Amino acid sequence: MQGKYDFDLLVLGGGSGGIATANRAAIYGAKVGVIEAKDLGGTCVNVGCVPKKVLWNGANLYQQIKTLSQDYGFATSVDNLDFAKLVEARQAYISRIHTSYNNSFNNNKVTLINGWGQFEDQHHIKVTDAQGEVKVYSAERILIATGGKAVYPNIPGAELGTDSDGFFALTELPKSAVIVGAGYIAVEIAGVLNSFGVKTTLVTRGDRPLRWVDKDITSELLENFAQQGLKHLGNSEYTKVEKLDNGQIRLVTNHGNLDSDFLVWAIGREPNTSGLNLEKVGVELDDQGYIVTNDLSETTQSNILAIGDIVRLPALTPVAIKTGRMLAERLYNNKPNYHFNKKSYIPTVIFSHPAIGTVGMCESKALETYGAYDPQSNPNGIRIYKSKFTSMLTAVTSHPEKILMKLIVQGPNEVVVGLHGIGFGVDEMIQGFAVAMGMGATKADFDNTVAIHPTGSEEFVTMR
């Protein structure tokens, strides 16, 4: 196809998934272009995972110095937090990531095209740059990797709030904040702000946040909220937002008025497909606007592909990266059946305070699927193992924090189908357990593993 098109592969979107696909395809000799109007890295690097983790680390350090240092013998305090300095360091780190991306593109001979792209036809993309100049590029294959965007509620005054982008734009902490949403973004933002001393309220429409997470874990999270002074207002309905004379923002709810200096909407995200002219090229969307793809990431036009938050897969950066790299392997490294397995065990961490780690089924889903274990009537059912203990970091202090761990096993061989935890260090524990679960590990395999003592992770291999 060399010479017929400008590129073998043209990637629409320079986020984590698009970058991973472009570099992997280029390594195998494909001529690749990436179209991106903003900074490379997409949501994750610029206004998502990376800045979130920096602030989460800062918030943890702040709280540890504030609450634990005296008991560890340090005569110190954190009365004066220079939040602007932390943000400056965070942005400098992100800038270094941008440099790394540009270097990888240069090394792999990937062409970066700055501008907004939209389909002209099945093989041509029109790109408009910041100055309004228009160019058209052709490609044998086109990959759509434009990610998602925040959703705002359809109520009066909604524009007085902001989304997660607005949270990351802060250079000074507000005195009070209301976060609306039940997903991981809402929980993480609320936890960071509260840990930095902001009077914070989390508003959820249901009775609890993270409704897809195992209920024992979210119950423990709510207990931590109460201990930390983070207010949770569940079963909430909100009807409008008003600007008060004192400059605060009022959220009107069925529980009364919530006044704060800062209001964040974290009620969900939607696929970022508007303006791409997908209808012009016959790319099908489902009833919620996600691009319809098969297992090979092909849309209804086989040369147009899609990955990431615009398709029906978990909206996680590693999923987009994994899908994109496997796609490049299939297309340009002679692996015709290579594709992301939607049934894979996907480990996930919510960077709440404390962190939550989860792999596989929660208890309610496992019960729905297999039923409860009974040696006679249902030998293929599930059994539950749990352990709750005080984190060793806090055990010697006046601010003890609990860790809860849970295993869900299925059948007479007790295959591990769910692994969940909340507490200090859980975020760094579960990656290896996901590998074991993917290989079909049983409770006996866990039990036969020598524990590392004293650690939190040893509880997963010593439960009774």
C-alpha positions as CSV (number, residue, x, y, z in Angstrom):
1,M,0.0,0.0,0.0
2,Q,3.0,2.3,0.1
3,G,2.4,5.3,-2.1
4,K,-1.4,4.9,-2.3
5,Y,-1.9,6.5,1.1
6,D,0.0,9.0,3.2
7,F,0.0,6.6,6.1
8,D,-0.5,2.9,6.8
9,L,-2.1,3.9,10.1
10,L,-3.6,7.2,11.1
11,V,-4.5,7.6,14.8
12,L,-7.2,10.1,15.7
13,G,-6.3,11.0,19.3
14,G,-3.0,11.2,21.1
15,G,-4.0,9.8,24.5
16,S,-2.5,6.7,26.2
17,G,-4.2,4.2,23.9
18,G,-3.4,6.1,20.7
19,I,0.2,6.6,21.6
20,A,0.7,2.9,22.6
21,T,-0.8,1.7,19.3
22,A,1.2,4.2,17.2
23,N,4.5,3.3,18.7
24,R,4.0,-0.4,18.6
25,A,2.8,-0.3,14.9
26,A,5.7,1.9,14.0
27,I,8.2,-0.4,15.6
28,Y,7.0,-3.1,13.2
29,G,7.6,-0.8,10.2
30,A,4.2,0.8,9.7
31,K,4.1,4.4,8.6
32,V,2.1,6.1,11.3
33,G,0.6,9.5,12.0
34,V,-1.1,10.7,15.2
35,I,-3.6,13.6,15.1
36,E,-3.9,15.5,18.4
37,A,-5.1,19.1,19.1
38,K,-3.9,19.3,22.7
39,D,-1.1,17.9,24.7
40,L,0.0,14.4,24.2
41,G,-1.2,11.9,26.8
42,G,-4.9,12.6,26.8
43,T,-7.0,12.6,29.9
44,C,-4.8,10.2,31.9
45,V,-1.6,12.1,31.7
46,N,-2.9,15.7,31.7
47,V,-6.1,15.8,33.7
48,G,-6.5,12.2,35.1
49,C,-4.5,9.4,36.5
50,V,-1.1,11.1,36.6
51,P,-2.0,14.4,38.3
52,K,-4.5,12.6,40.5
53,K,-1.8,10.2,41.8
54,V,0.6,13.1,42.5
55,L,-2.1,14.9,44.6
56,W,-3.1,11.6,46.3
57,N,0.5,11.0,47.3
58,G,0.7,14.6,48.6
59,A,-2.5,14.2,50.5
60,N,-1.3,10.9,52.1
61,L,2.0,12.5,53.1
62,Y,0.2,15.5,54.5
63,Q,-2.1,13.3,56.6
64,Q,0.7,11.0,57.8
65,I,2.8,13.9,59.0
66,K,-0.2,15.5,60.6
67,T,-1.7,12.5,62.4
68,L,1.2,9.9,62.7
69,S,4.5,11.8,63.0
70,Q,4.1,12.6,66.7
71,D,3.6,9.0,67.7
72,Y,6.7,8.1,65.6
73,G,8.7,10.6,67.6
74,F,8.9,13.4,65.2
75,A,8.3,16.9,66.5
76,T,6.9,18.4,63.3
77,S,3.7,19.8,61.8
78,V,2.2,20.7,58.5
79,D,0.5,24.0,59.3
80,N,1.4,25.7,56.1
81,L,0.7,23.7,52.9
82,D,2.0,25.4,49.8
83,F,-0.5,23.8,47.4
84,A,0.7,26.0,44.5
85,K,4.2,24.6,44.8
86,L,2.8,21.0,44.7
87,V,0.9,21.8,41.6
88,E,4.0,23.4,40.0
89,A,6.0,20.2,40.7
90,R,3.1,18.1,39.3
91,Q,3.0,20.1,36.1
92,A,6.8,19.9,35.7
93,Y,6.5,16.1,36.0
94,I,3.7,16.1,33.3
95,S,5.9,18.2,31.1
96,R,8.7,15.6,31.3
97,I,6.2,13.0,30.2
98,H,5.3,15.1,27.2
99,T,8.9,15.3,26.3
100,S,9.2,11.5,26.6
101,Y,6.3,11.0,24.3
102,N,7.7,13.3,21.7
103,N,11.1,11.5,21.9
104,S,9.4,8.1,21.4
105,F,7.6,9.5,18.4
106,N,10.9,10.8,17.0
107,N,12.7,7.5,17.7
108,N,9.9,5.4,16.1
109,K,9.4,7.9,13.2
110,V,5.8,8.6,14.1
111,T,4.5,11.8,12.6
112,L,2.6,14.1,15.0
113,I,-0.1,16.2,13.4
114,N,-1.4,19.1,15.6
115,G,-5.1,19.8,15.0
116,W,-8.7,18.6,15.1
117,G,-9.5,15.8,12.8
118,Q,-12.8,14.6,11.2
119,F,-13.6,12.0,8.6
120,E,-13.9,13.1,4.9
121,D,-14.4,9.5,3.8
122,Q,-13.3,6.0,4.8
123,H,-9.6,6.7,4.1
124,H,-9.3,10.5,4.5
125,I,-9.2,12.7,7.6
126,K,-9.5,16.5,7.4
127,V,-7.3,18.3,10.0
128,T,-7.9,21.9,11.1
129,D,-5.1,23.4,13.2
130,A,-5.2,26.2,15.7
131,Q,-4.7,28.8,13.0
132,G,-7.6,27.5,11.0
133,E,-5.4,25.9,8.3
134,V,-6.9,22.8,6.8
135,K,-5.1,19.7,5.4
136,V,-6.3,16.3,4.4
137,Y,-4.4,13.1,5.1
138,S,-5.1,9.6,3.8
139,A,-4.5,6.3,5.4
140,E,-5.1,2.6,4.7
141,R,-6.4,2.2,8.3
142,I,-7.7,4.8,10.7
143,L,-7.8,4.3,14.5
144,I,-10.3,6.3,16.6
145,A,-8.9,6.8,20.1
146,T,-10.5,10.1,21.1
147,G,-11.4,9.1,24.7
148,G,-14.3,10.4,26.8
149,K,-15.5,13.7,28.3
150,A,-17.3,14.6,31.5
151,V,-21.1,14.8,31.7
152,Y,-23.0,17.7,33.4
153,P,-26.5,17.3,34.8
154,N,-29.4,18.9,33.0
155,I,-30.4,21.2,35.8
156,P,-30.5,25.0,36.1
157,G,-27.2,26.5,37.1
158,A,-25.2,23.4,36.4
159,E,-22.5,25.5,34.7
160,L,-21.7,27.0,38.1
161,G,-20.0,23.8,38.9
162,T,-16.9,22.3,37.2
163,D,-15.7,18.8,36.3
164,S,-12.5,17.0,37.0
165,D,-10.6,19.2,34.6
166,G,-11.6,22.2,36.8
167,F,-10.3,20.3,39.9
168,F,-6.9,19.9,38.3
169,A,-6.9,23.6,37.3
170,L,-6.8,24.5,41.0
171,T,-3.7,26.3,42.3
172,E,-5.3,27.2,45.6
173,L,-7.4,25.0,47.8
174,P,-11.0,26.0,48.6
175,K,-12.2,26.1,52.1
176,S,-15.2,23.9,51.3
177,A,-16.2,21.6,48.5
178,V,-19.2,19.5,47.3
179,I,-18.4,16.6,45.0
180,V,-21.4,15.0,43.2
181,G,-21.0,11.5,41.9
182,A,-20.6,7.9,43.0
183,G,-17.7,6.7,40.8
184,Y,-14.0,6.5,41.3
185,I,-13.4,10.0,40.1
186,A,-15.8,11.5,42.7
187,V,-14.4,9.4,45.5
188,E,-10.8,10.2,44.6
189,I,-11.4,13.9,44.3
190,A,-13.4,14.0,47.6
191,G,-10.7,12.1,49.4
192,V,-7.8,14.3,48.2
193,L,-9.6,17.5,49.1
194,N,-10.7,16.2,52.5
195,S,-7.2,14.9,53.3
196,F,-5.8,18.4,52.6
197,G,-8.2,19.9,55.1
198,V,-11.0,21.1,52.8
199,K,-14.4,20.7,54.4
200,T,-15.8,18.2,51.9
201,T,-19.2,16.6,51.2
202,L,-19.7,13.7,48.7
203,V,-23.2,13.5,47.2
204,T,-24.4,10.3,45.7
205,R,-27.8,9.3,44.2
206,G,-27.6,5.9,45.7
207,D,-27.0,4.8,49.2
208,R,-23.2,4.4,48.7
209,P,-20.4,5.3,46.3
210,L,-18.7,2.7,44.1
211,R,-21.8,0.5,43.8
212,W,-19.9,-2.0,41.5
213,V,-17.3,-2.7,44.2
214,D,-17.8,-5.4,46.8
215,K,-20.2,-4.2,49.5
216,D,-18.0,-5.1,52.4
217,I,-15.3,-2.9,50.9
218,T,-17.5,0.1,50.4
219,S,-18.9,-0.3,53.9
220,E,-15.4,-0.1,55.2
221,L,-14.8,3.0,53.0
222,L,-17.8,4.7,54.5
223,E,-16.5,4.0,58.0
224,N,-13.3,5.7,57.0
225,F,-15.2,8.6,55.6
226,A,-16.8,9.1,59.1
227,Q,-13.5,8.8,60.9
228,Q,-11.8,11.3,58.5
229,G,-14.6,13.9,58.7
230,L,-15.6,13.4,55.0
231,K,-19.4,13.8,54.9
232,H,-21.3,11.5,52.7
233,L,-24.9,12.4,51.6
234,G,-26.5,9.4,50.0
235,N,-29.9,8.8,48.3
236,S,-29.7,12.4,47.1
237,E,-31.5,14.2,44.4
238,Y,-30.4,17.7,43.2
239,T,-32.6,20.1,41.3
240,K,-30.6,23.3,40.8
241,V,-27.5,25.3,41.5
242,E,-27.4,28.9,42.6
243,K,-24.7,31.6,43.1
244,L,-24.9,33.2,46.5
245,D,-24.1,36.9,47.2
246,N,-21.1,35.8,49.4
247,G,-19.6,34.0,46.3
248,Q,-20.4,30.5,47.4
249,I,-22.2,28.0,45.3
250,R,-25.5,26.4,46.5
251,L,-26.6,22.9,45.5
252,V,-30.3,22.5,46.2
253,T,-31.0,18.9,47.2
254,N,-33.8,16.8,48.7
255,H,-31.7,16.9,52.0
256,G,-31.5,20.7,52.0
257,N,-29.1,23.3,50.6
258,L,-25.4,22.5,50.4
259,D,-23.3,25.7,50.2
260,S,-19.6,25.5,49.3
261,D,-16.8,27.4,47.6
262,F,-16.3,24.7,45.0
263,L,-18.7,22.3,43.3
264,V,-17.5,19.4,41.1
265,W,-19.6,17.2,38.9
266,A,-18.3,13.7,38.6
267,I,-21.5,12.0,37.6
268,G,-20.1,10.1,34.6
269,R,-18.3,10.4,31.3
270,E,-19.5,9.9,27.7
271,P,-17.6,8.9,24.5
272,N,-15.9,11.8,22.8
273,T,-17.2,11.2,19.2
274,S,-19.0,14.5,18.4
275,G,-17.7,16.3,15.4
276,L,-15.9,13.3,13.9
277,N,-18.4,12.8,11.0
278,L,-18.8,9.1,11.9
279,E,-22.2,9.0,10.3
280,K,-20.5,10.2,7.0
281,V,-18.5,7.0,6.9
282,G,-21.0,4.6,8.3
283,V,-19.4,3.9,11.6
284,E,-22.2,2.6,13.9
285,L,-22.8,3.9,17.4
286,D,-24.8,2.1,20.1
287,D,-27.7,3.7,22.0
288,Q,-25.4,5.5,24.4
289,G,-23.0,6.8,21.7
290,Y,-20.2,4.2,22.0
291,I,-18.6,3.0,18.9
292,V,-19.7,-0.6,18.0
293,T,-16.7,-2.9,17.6
294,N,-16.0,-6.6,17.3
295,D,-13.3,-8.5,19.2
296,L,-10.7,-7.3,16.8
297,S,-11.4,-3.6,17.5
298,E,-12.9,-3.2,14.0
299,T,-15.9,-0.9,13.6
300,T,-18.7,-1.5,11.0
301,Q,-16.0,-0.3,8.5
302,S,-13.2,-2.9,8.8
303,N,-10.4,-0.4,8.0
304,I,-11.7,2.0,10.7
305,L,-10.8,0.8,14.2
306,A,-11.6,2.1,17.7
307,I,-10.2,1.6,21.2
308,G,-10.3,3.2,24.6
309,D,-13.2,5.0,26.4
310,I,-15.2,5.3,23.1
311,V,-15.9,1.6,23.0
312,R,-17.6,-0.9,25.4
313,L,-14.6,-1.8,27.5
314,P,-13.7,-0.8,31.0
315,A,-12.7,2.9,30.9
316,L,-9.2,2.3,32.2
317,T,-5.9,3.6,30.8
318,P,-4.2,0.2,31.0
319,V,-7.1,-1.4,29.1
320,A,-6.8,1.1,26.3
321,I,-3.0,0.6,26.1
322,K,-3.3,-3.2,26.2
323,T,-6.0,-3.2,23.5
324,G,-4.0,-0.8,21.3
325,R,-0.8,-2.8,21.5
326,M,-2.5,-6.1,20.8
327,L,-4.2,-4.4,17.8
328,A,-0.8,-3.3,16.5
329,E,0.6,-6.8,17.0
330,R,-2.3,-8.3,15.0
331,L,-2.1,-5.8,12.1
332,Y,1.7,-5.4,11.8
333,N,3.4,-8.4,13.5
334,N,1.6,-11.3,11.8
335,K,-0.6,-12.3,14.8
336,P,-4.0,-12.6,13.1
337,N,-6.0,-13.7,16.1
338,Y,-4.4,-11.5,18.6
339,H,-6.9,-9.3,20.5
340,F,-7.8,-8.1,24.0
341,N,-9.8,-10.8,25.9
342,K,-12.8,-9.1,27.4
343,K,-13.1,-11.8,30.0
344,S,-9.6,-11.2,31.4
345,Y,-9.2,-10.5,35.1
346,I,-8.7,-6.8,35.2
347,P,-7.1,-5.5,38.4
348,T,-8.3,-2.1,39.4
349,V,-7.3,0.4,42.1
350,I,-9.4,3.3,43.4
351,F,-7.1,5.8,44.9
352,S,-9.5,6.6,47.8
353,H,-8.3,7.3,51.3
354,P,-7.4,4.5,52.0
355,A,-6.9,2.8,48.7
356,I,-9.2,0.1,47.3
357,G,-7.9,-2.8,45.2
358,T,-10.2,-5.2,43.4
359,V,-9.8,-8.1,41.0
360,G,-12.6,-10.3,39.7
361,M,-16.2,-10.7,41.0
362,C,-17.7,-9.0,44.0
363,E,-19.7,-11.2,46.4
364,S,-23.1,-10.3,45.0
365,K,-22.1,-11.0,41.4
366,A,-20.4,-14.3,42.4
367,L,-23.6,-15.4,44.3
368,E,-25.7,-14.4,41.3
369,T,-23.5,-16.5,39.0
370,Y,-22.7,-19.5,41.1
371,G,-24.9,-19.4,44.2
372,A,-23.6,-20.2,47.7
373,Y,-21.5,-23.3,48.3
374,D,-23.2,-26.4,49.6
375,P,-21.3,-29.7,49.4
376,Q,-24.4,-31.7,48.5
377,S,-26.8,-29.3,46.7
378,N,-24.3,-26.9,45.1
379,P,-20.7,-28.0,45.2
380,N,-19.9,-25.4,42.5
381,G,-21.0,-22.5,44.7
382,I,-18.9,-19.8,46.3
383,R,-17.2,-19.5,49.7
384,I,-15.9,-16.3,51.4
385,Y,-12.8,-15.7,53.4
386,K,-12.1,-12.4,55.1
387,S,-9.5,-10.8,57.3
388,K,-9.6,-7.4,59.1
389,F,-6.7,-6.0,61.0
390,T,-4.9,-2.8,61.9
391,S,-2.4,-1.5,59.4
392,M,1.1,-1.8,61.0
393,L,1.9,1.7,59.9
394,T,-0.8,3.0,62.2
395,A,-0.9,0.3,64.8
396,V,1.7,2.1,67.0
397,T,-0.2,5.4,66.8
398,S,-3.3,7.0,68.2
399,H,-4.9,7.0,64.7
400,P,-5.3,3.2,63.9
401,E,-6.6,2.4,60.4
402,K,-8.1,-0.9,59.5
403,I,-7.3,-3.0,56.5
404,L,-10.0,-5.4,55.2
405,M,-9.2,-8.2,52.8
406,K,-11.5,-10.6,51.1
407,L,-11.2,-13.7,48.9
408,I,-14.1,-15.2,47.0
409,V,-13.6,-18.8,45.9
410,Q,-15.7,-21.1,43.7
411,G,-16.3,-24.8,43.5
412,P,-14.8,-27.8,45.3
413,N,-11.3,-26.8,44.3
414,E,-11.9,-23.2,45.6
415,V,-10.8,-21.4,42.5
416,V,-10.2,-17.7,43.4
417,V,-12.7,-15.7,41.4
418,G,-12.6,-12.5,43.5
419,L,-10.0,-10.7,45.5
420,H,-10.7,-7.4,47.2
421,G,-9.0,-5.1,49.8
422,I,-9.1,-1.7,51.3
423,G,-6.4,-0.1,53.4
424,F,-2.8,1.1,53.5
425,G,-0.7,-0.4,50.7
426,V,-3.5,-2.4,49.0
427,D,-2.8,-0.5,45.8
428,E,0.6,-2.0,45.5
429,M,-0.4,-5.6,46.5
430,I,-2.9,-6.8,43.9
431,Q,-1.0,-6.8,40.6
432,G,0.7,-10.1,41.2
433,F,-2.5,-11.7,42.6
434,A,-4.2,-10.8,39.3
435,V,-1.5,-12.8,37.4
436,A,-2.2,-15.8,39.7
437,M,-6.0,-15.5,39.2
438,G,-5.5,-15.3,35.5
439,M,-3.7,-18.6,35.7
440,G,-6.5,-20.3,37.6
441,A,-5.1,-20.1,41.1
442,T,-7.0,-21.8,43.9
443,K,-7.2,-21.1,47.6
444,A,-4.8,-24.1,48.1
445,D,-2.3,-22.3,45.8
446,F,-2.5,-19.2,47.9
447,D,-2.2,-21.3,51.2
448,N,0.9,-23.1,49.8
449,T,2.6,-19.8,49.2
450,V,5.0,-18.7,52.0
451,A,3.9,-15.4,53.5
452,I,6.2,-12.3,53.7
453,H,6.1,-11.2,57.3
454,P,5.3,-8.6,58.5
455,T,3.3,-7.2,55.6
456,G,-0.3,-6.6,54.8
457,S,-0.2,-8.8,51.7
458,E,0.5,-11.9,53.7
459,E,-3.1,-11.9,54.8
460,F,-4.2,-13.0,51.3
461,V,-2.1,-16.3,51.7
462,T,-3.0,-17.0,55.3
463,M,-6.8,-16.6,55.5
464,R,-8.8,-19.3,57.3
